[in-house]
Amino acid sequence: MRSASGVNRSVVLWDNNEVEVIFRGRRYTGNWSVDDDGDVRLSLPGRTFAFKPLV
């Protein structure tokens, strides 16, 4: 995925609500959920961000 500022990262959403994010060659893990607006919200150590899923 590419953010509005042009930053690329790979995101894997697992069925058990775990997430893996690959950013600049490093792997980060955390949890994900869908918020009230239908956005996917990722919670990683020290960082939380959300995105609209493509359908």
Gaussian input, Z-matrix of N, CA and C with variables (Angstrom, degrees):
# hf/3-21g

backbone

0 1
 N
 C     1     B1
 C     2     B2     1     A1
 N     3     B3     2     A2     1     D1
 C     4     B4     3     A3     2     D2
 C     5     B5     4     A4     3     D3
 N     6     B6     5     A5     4     D4
 C     7     B7     6     A6     5     D5
 C     8     B8     7     A7     6     D6
 N     9     B9     8     A8     7     D7
 C    10    B10     9     A9     8     D8
 C    11    B11    10    A10     9     D9
 N    12    B12    11    A11    10    D10
 C    13    B13    12    A12    11    D11
 C    14    B14    13    A13    12    D12
 N    15    B15    14    A14    13    D13
 C    16    B16    15    A15    14    D14
 C    17    B17    16    A16    15    D15
 N    18    B18    17    A17    16    D16
 C    19    B19    18    A18    17    D17
 C    20    B20    19    A19    18    D18
 N    21    B21    20    A20    19    D19
 C    22    B22    21    A21    20    D20
 C    23    B23    22    A22    21    D21
 N    24    B24    23    A23    22    D22
 C    25    B25    24    A24    23    D23
 C    26    B26    25    A25    24    D24
 N    27    B27    26    A26    25    D25
 C    28    B28    27    A27    26    D26
 C    29    B29    28    A28    27    D27
 N    30    B30    29    A29    28    D28
 C    31    B31    30    A30    29    D29
 C    32    B32    31    A31    30    D30
 N    33    B33    32    A32    31    D31
 C    34    B34    33    A33    32    D32
 C    35    B35    34    A34    33    D33
 N    36    B36    35    A35    34    D34
 C    37    B37    36    A36    35    D35
 C    38    B38    37    A37    36    D36
 N    39    B39    38    A38    37    D37
 C    40    B40    39    A39    38    D38
 C    41    B41    40    A40    39    D39
 N    42    B42    41    A41    40    D40
 C    43    B43    42    A42    41    D41
 C    44    B44    43    A43    42    D42
 N    45    B45    44    A44    43    D43
 C    46    B46    45    A45    44    D44
 C    47    B47    46    A46    45    D45
 N    48    B48    47    A47    46    D46
 C    49    B49    48    A48    47    D47
 C    50    B50    49    A49    48    D48
 N    51    B51    50    A50    49    D49
 C    52    B52    51    A51    50    D50
 C    53    B53    52    A52    51    D51
 N    54    B54    53    A53    52    D52
 C    55    B55    54    A54    53    D53
 C    56    B56    55    A55    54    D54
 N    57    B57    56    A56    55    D55
 C    58    B58    57    A57    56    D56
 C    59    B59    58    A58    57    D57
 N    60    B60    59    A59    58    D58
 C    61    B61    60    A60    59    D59
 C    62    B62    61    A61    60    D60
 N    63    B63    62    A62    61    D61
 C    64    B64    63    A63    62    D62
 C    65    B65    64    A64    63    D63
 N    66    B66    65    A65    64    D64
 C    67    B67    66    A66    65    D65
 C    68    B68    67    A67    66    D66
 N    69    B69    68    A68    67    D67
 C    70    B70    69    A69    68    D68
 C    71    B71    70    A70    69    D69
 N    72    B72    71    A71    70    D70
 C    73    B73    72    A72    71    D71
 C    74    B74    73    A73    72    D72
 N    75    B75    74    A74    73    D73
 C    76    B76    75    A75    74    D74
 C    77    B77    76    A76    75    D75
 N    78    B78    77    A77    76    D76
 C    79    B79    78    A78    77    D77
 C    80    B80    79    A79    78    D78
 N    81    B81    80    A80    79    D79
 C    82    B82    81    A81    80    D80
 C    83    B83    82    A82    81    D81
 N    84    B84    83    A83    82    D82
 C    85    B85    84    A84    83    D83
 C    86    B86    85    A85    84    D84
 N    87    B87    86    A86    85    D85
 C    88    B88    87    A87    86    D86
 C    89    B89    88    A88    87    D87
 N    90    B90    89    A89    88    D88
 C    91    B91    90    A90    89    D89
 C    92    B92    91    A91    90    D90
 N    93    B93    92    A92    91    D91
 C    94    B94    93    A93    92    D92
 C    95    B95    94    A94    93    D93
 N    96    B96    95    A95    94    D94
 C    97    B97    96    A96    95    D95
 C    98    B98    97    A97    96    D96
 N    99    B99    98    A98    97    D97
 C   100   B100    99    A99    98    D98
 C   101   B101   100   A100    99    D99
 N   102   B102   101   A101   100   D100
 C   103   B103   102   A102   101   D101
 C   104   B104   103   A103   102   D102
 N   105   B105   104   A104   103   D103
 C   106   B106   105   A105   104   D104
 C   107   B107   106   A106   105   D105
 N   108   B108   107   A107   106   D106
 C   109   B109   108   A108   107   D107
 C   110   B110   109   A109   108   D108
 N   111   B111   110   A110   109   D109
 C   112   B112   111   A111   110   D110
 C   113   B113   112   A112   111   D111
 N   114   B114   113   A113   112   D112
 C   115   B115   114   A114   113   D113
 C   116   B116   115   A115   114   D114
 N   117   B117   116   A116   115   D115
 C   118   B118   117   A117   116   D116
 C   119   B119   118   A118   117   D117
 N   120   B120   119   A119   118   D118
 C   121   B121   120   A120   119   D119
 C   122   B122   121   A121   120   D120
 N   123   B123   122   A122   121   D121
 C   124   B124   123   A123   122   D122
 C   125   B125   124   A124   123   D123
 N   126   B126   125   A125   124   D124
 C   127   B127   126   A126   125   D125
 C   128   B128   127   A127   126   D126
 N   129   B129   128   A128   127   D127
 C   130   B130   129   A129   128   D128
 C   131   B131   130   A130   129   D129
 N   132   B132   131   A131   130   D130
 C   133   B133   132   A132   131   D131
 C   134   B134   133   A133   132   D132
 N   135   B135   134   A134   133   D133
 C   136   B136   135   A135   134   D134
 C   137   B137   136   A136   135   D135
 N   138   B138   137   A137   136   D136
 C   139   B139   138   A138   137   D137
 C   140   B140   139   A139   138   D138
 N   141   B141   140   A140   139   D139
 C   142   B142   141   A141   140   D140
 C   143   B143   142   A142   141   D141
 N   144   B144   143   A143   142   D142
 C   145   B145   144   A144   143   D143
 C   146   B146   145   A145   144   D144
 N   147   B147   146   A146   145   D145
 C   148   B148   147   A147   146   D146
 C   149   B149   148   A148   147   D147
 N   150   B150   149   A149   148   D148
 C   151   B151   150   A150   149   D149
 C   152   B152   151   A151   150   D150
 N   153   B153   152   A152   151   D151
 C   154   B154   153   A153   152   D152
 C   155   B155   154   A154   153   D153
 N   156   B156   155   A155   154   D154
 C   157   B157   156   A156   155   D155
 C   158   B158   157   A157   156   D156
 N   159   B159   158   A158   157   D157
 C   160   B160   159   A159   158   D158
 C   161   B161   160   A160   159   D159
 N   162   B162   161   A161   160   D160
 C   163   B163   162   A162   161   D161
 C   164   B164   163   A163   162   D162

   B1=1.4420
   B2=1.5155
   B3=1.3101
   B4=1.4660
   B5=1.5281
   B6=1.3198
   B7=1.4586
   B8=1.5252
   B9=1.3121
   B10=1.4646
   B11=1.5284
   B12=1.3263
   B13=1.4691
   B14=1.5269
   B15=1.3584
   B16=1.4539
   B17=1.5148
   B18=1.3230
   B19=1.4600
   B20=1.5286
   B21=1.3448
   B22=1.4612
   B23=1.5187
   B24=1.3227
   B25=1.4581
   B26=1.5200
   B27=1.3182
   B28=1.4658
   B29=1.5199
   B30=1.3378
   B31=1.4621
   B32=1.5218
   B33=1.3435
   B34=1.4671
   B35=1.5163
   B36=1.3325
   B37=1.4667
   B38=1.5260
   B39=1.3160
   B40=1.4557
   B41=1.5216
   B42=1.3364
   B43=1.4691
   B44=1.5213
   B45=1.3188
   B46=1.4694
   B47=1.5331
   B48=1.3192
   B49=1.4692
   B50=1.5302
   B51=1.3268
   B52=1.4627
   B53=1.5188
   B54=1.3199
   B55=1.4609
   B56=1.5252
   B57=1.3237
   B58=1.4608
   B59=1.5200
   B60=1.3179
   B61=1.4614
   B62=1.5276
   B63=1.3222
   B64=1.4557
   B65=1.5249
   B66=1.3167
   B67=1.4590
   B68=1.5159
   B69=1.3228
   B70=1.4691
   B71=1.5258
   B72=1.3455
   B73=1.4556
   B74=1.5109
   B75=1.3123
   B76=1.4691
   B77=1.5165
   B78=1.3244
   B79=1.4696
   B80=1.5268
   B81=1.3314
   B82=1.4623
   B83=1.5227
   B84=1.3232
   B85=1.4634
   B86=1.5199
   B87=1.3204
   B88=1.4534
   B89=1.5120
   B90=1.3151
   B91=1.4574
   B92=1.5174
   B93=1.3317
   B94=1.4574
   B95=1.5251
   B96=1.3365
   B97=1.4641
   B98=1.5241
   B99=1.3180
   B100=1.4660
   B101=1.5238
   B102=1.3365
   B103=1.4621
   B104=1.5285
   B105=1.3213
   B106=1.4703
   B107=1.5229
   B108=1.3287
   B109=1.4652
   B110=1.5235
   B111=1.3478
   B112=1.4557
   B113=1.5198
   B114=1.3354
   B115=1.4659
   B116=1.5273
   B117=1.3242
   B118=1.4551
   B119=1.5177
   B120=1.3269
   B121=1.4636
   B122=1.5281
   B123=1.3327
   B124=1.4551
   B125=1.5156
   B126=1.3274
   B127=1.4654
   B128=1.5205
   B129=1.3148
   B130=1.4556
   B131=1.5217
   B132=1.3313
   B133=1.4668
   B134=1.5384
   B135=1.3250
   B136=1.4561
   B137=1.5145
   B138=1.3245
   B139=1.4730
   B140=1.5219
   B141=1.3253
   B142=1.4616
   B143=1.5119
   B144=1.3336
   B145=1.4615
   B146=1.5020
   B147=1.3233
   B148=1.4566
   B149=1.5204
   B150=1.3412
   B151=1.4560
   B152=1.5124
   B153=1.3211
   B154=1.4675
   B155=1.5280
   B156=1.3241
   B157=1.4642
   B158=1.5346
   B159=1.2941
   B160=1.4606
   B161=1.5214
   B162=1.2976
   B163=1.4779
   B164=1.5012
   A1=109.24
   A2=115.97
   A3=121.87
   A4=107.84
   A5=115.99
   A6=120.66
   A7=110.04
   A8=115.48
   A9=120.91
   A10=111.43
   A11=116.54
   A12=120.18
   A13=112.61
   A14=116.52
   A15=120.74
   A16=115.58
   A17=117.93
   A18=121.80
   A19=109.41
   A20=116.84
   A21=121.97
   A22=110.63
   A23=115.50
   A24=122.14
   A25=107.99
   A26=116.70
   A27=121.73
   A28=107.99
   A29=115.99
   A30=121.39
   A31=108.66
   A32=116.13
   A33=122.05
   A34=107.29
   A35=116.24
   A36=121.99
   A37=107.91
   A38=117.34
   A39=121.71
   A40=110.24
   A41=115.93
   A42=122.02
   A43=113.31
   A44=118.38
   A45=121.53
   A46=112.34
   A47=116.58
   A48=124.61
   A49=113.90
   A50=116.35
   A51=119.56
   A52=108.32
   A53=116.25
   A54=121.71
   A55=109.12
   A56=115.36
   A57=122.48
   A58=107.03
   A59=115.80
   A60=121.44
   A61=107.51
   A62=115.89
   A63=121.45
   A64=106.93
   A65=115.90
   A66=121.89
   A67=108.67
   A68=115.68
   A69=122.08
   A70=111.82
   A71=115.74
   A72=121.17
   A73=115.70
   A74=117.80
   A75=121.34
   A76=109.96
   A77=116.59
   A78=123.42
   A79=109.16
   A80=114.97
   A81=121.99
   A82=108.02
   A83=117.03
   A84=120.97
   A85=109.99
   A86=114.76
   A87=121.47
   A88=109.69
   A89=115.90
   A90=122.68
   A91=110.30
   A92=115.08
   A93=119.62
   A94=109.34
   A95=114.39
   A96=122.28
   A97=107.70
   A98=115.58
   A99=121.39
   A100=106.60
   A101=117.14
   A102=120.36
   A103=111.54
   A104=116.47
   A105=121.85
   A106=113.37
   A107=117.95
   A108=121.54
   A109=112.73
   A110=116.88
   A111=120.83
   A112=113.62
   A113=116.54
   A114=120.95
   A115=109.37
   A116=116.40
   A117=121.36
   A118=107.00
   A119=116.35
   A120=122.16
   A121=108.20
   A122=116.39
   A123=122.79
   A124=109.52
   A125=115.70
   A126=121.28
   A127=107.83
   A128=115.21
   A129=123.24
   A130=107.86
   A131=118.41
   A132=119.17
   A133=110.92
   A134=115.48
   A135=121.05
   A136=115.74
   A137=118.20
   A138=119.56
   A139=109.61
   A140=115.81
   A141=123.08
   A142=107.24
   A143=116.86
   A144=119.58
   A145=109.39
   A146=116.78
   A147=122.68
   A148=109.40
   A149=114.80
   A150=120.68
   A151=109.59
   A152=115.17
   A153=121.28
   A154=107.81
   A155=117.94
   A156=119.47
   A157=111.44
   A158=116.29
   A159=121.34
   A160=108.22
   A161=116.51
   A162=120.14
   A163=110.41
   D1=149.74
   D2=178.50
   D3=-118.18
   D4=128.09
   D5=178.85
   D6=-76.70
   D7=170.32
   D8=179.12
   D9=-60.45
   D10=-27.08
   D11=179.80
   D12=-87.52
   D13=1.18
   D14=176.35
   D15=93.13
   D16=5.84
   D17=179.71
   D18=-79.19
   D19=129.26
   D20=178.34
   D21=-98.34
   D22=141.58
   D23=172.96
   D24=-152.80
   D25=150.85
   D26=175.18
   D27=-99.88
   D28=135.90
   D29=-177.15
   D30=-128.03
   D31=129.79
   D32=175.24
   D33=-118.86
   D34=119.56
   D35=177.06
   D36=-99.83
   D37=118.01
   D38=179.62
   D39=-92.67
   D40=155.19
   D41=-177.64
   D42=-59.59
   D43=-26.39
   D44=-178.28
   D45=-88.74
   D46=17.95
   D47=178.29
   D48=69.87
   D49=17.80
   D50=170.28
   D51=-90.31
   D52=153.56
   D53=179.45
   D54=-131.66
   D55=146.21
   D56=170.49
   D57=-121.33
   D58=132.37
   D59=177.64
   D60=-123.77
   D61=126.92
   D62=175.10
   D63=-105.86
   D64=120.78
   D65=-176.60
   D66=-140.37
   D67=120.19
   D68=179.97
   D69=52.55
   D70=41.68
   D71=175.68
   D72=80.21
   D73=2.82
   D74=178.98
   D75=-111.94
   D76=148.52
   D77=-179.34
   D78=-105.35
   D79=128.94
   D80=177.11
   D81=-121.18
   D82=142.95
   D83=179.18
   D84=-124.99
   D85=153.12
   D86=179.28
   D87=-173.72
   D88=-148.18
   D89=-178.27
   D90=-128.09
   D91=158.87
   D92=177.30
   D93=-134.63
   D94=157.25
   D95=176.14
   D96=-153.27
   D97=169.95
   D98=175.42
   D99=-107.37
   D100=125.12
   D101=-177.53
   D102=-85.96
   D103=-178.80
   D104=-176.17
   D105=-63.37
   D106=-21.70
   D107=178.42
   D108=-89.49
   D109=-0.45
   D110=-177.92
   D111=84.50
   D112=7.28
   D113=177.23
   D114=-81.10
   D115=149.76
   D116=173.09
   D117=-87.34
   D118=121.93
   D119=-176.70
   D120=-108.06
   D121=122.57
   D122=179.29
   D123=-102.52
   D124=130.97
   D125=176.94
   D126=-116.19
   D127=110.34
   D128=179.21
   D129=-117.20
   D130=159.12
   D131=178.01
   D132=-56.04
   D133=119.15
   D134=177.52
   D135=79.02
   D136=4.98
   D137=-176.22
   D138=-157.77
   D139=140.41
   D140=172.77
   D141=-134.88
   D142=134.76
   D143=173.66
   D144=-149.05
   D145=163.90
   D146=-175.84
   D147=-134.30
   D148=156.23
   D149=175.49
   D150=-148.59
   D151=156.51
   D152=175.45
   D153=-84.04
   D154=126.77
   D155=178.81
   D156=-71.04
   D157=146.90
   D158=174.77
   D159=-83.64
   D160=132.74
   D161=178.65
   D162=-122.78

